[in-house]
Amino acid sequence: MFLMAAQVMQLPDVAEHFKGNAFWDAVAFHTSHVAWTGCSLHDLIQPSFSFMVGVALPFSLAARMSRGASTSSLWSHALLRAVILVMLGVALRSMGKPQTNWTFEDTLSQIGLGYPFLFALGFAAMRLRWLTFAVILAGYWLLFALYSGTSTGPVPKDWTHHFTGFAANWNLNANAAWAFDTWFMNLFPRVKEFTGNSGGYSTLNFIPTLATMLLGLIAGQWIKDGPRDAALCKRLAIAGAISLAVGYAWHISGLCPSVKKIWTPSWVLVSGGWCFLLMAAFLWIIDVRGFQRWASPLVIIGMNSIAIYIMSWTMDGFFGEMLTTHLGKAPFLILGPAFEPMLHGVGILLIYWLILWWMYRNKVFIRI
């Protein structure tokens, strides 16, 4: 959530002033999405969010069942949560539009579409969870592999990232998920006909996103059921290493390119591998080694993840204008014009954090 909100610092724009500098080139890469294939730190934000939804589920189920919640009430809440997440994503994507923008690629919508299936698997045995994970990856790969369409949707004129050969089945707006959306999205009222998402994102991404959430569910079960010790960290790290190795091998073979924007099966494994490794690292630092105080500012953000998500979508402009109105531009120019957007963004981030800190202190947590 912090990395997502930190987009307001506009670090790629700052890096434009220092092209050729290794440090700023790395900053630009890791604070932007890759064009199509590959993986930056920024690309791991959505998988991490989805992964954590799965991690939280075993704890949530156990807590509610310990309070005597019935299966029917649990399911009612899960389905309501799914609907709210989907519609909240639609609402955010409709901002500034002349009418409801029926699109389902937003992170919240993607989680909402897959959540009922994840919830059902929360009651399943570990073996069934792994089997479902494998079926999702194999089935989704087959859907793209068998696609034989030849037409394409909107593609930038300077696009140089198309695959060739068999891998071309995973090209931008020339794949099975794009073909589905050219039918499905036009079932909704639209200002003009839907011909494709310019970034390549699709509704069907929720299916492999469910696989990412499943990895989180498996990790969460391990964490809940076992002691948080070095052995658990090792188990998570091994799972991450295997997932990364298989994902990258699948990508390098040309049989399944790793593309975040269409959430390919190899991307599920690559991003899931990094999520496992990050989880292992944080558990080792915080729970095993006991270094906890440094994480307190992040805990304050994470405890209100929905709040910071919505704020980052709706309040950047408002707080940015407020800072300029009351402080002028001078405070943000102390390091020169190149760093003005970064310092301005730091100011907005500080306001966000203070709001979340107040909410944390007063035990105000927005949950769905």
Helices and strands as residue ranges (DSSP letters): H 2-5, G 6-9, H 11-15, G 16-18, H 22-30, G 42-44, H 45-66, H 71-93, H 107-121, H 126-145, G 165-170, H 176-184, G 185-187, G 203-205, H 206-225, H 230-252, H 265-283, I 284-288, G 293-295, H 296-302, H 305-314, H 316-327, G 330-333, G 337-339, H 340-361
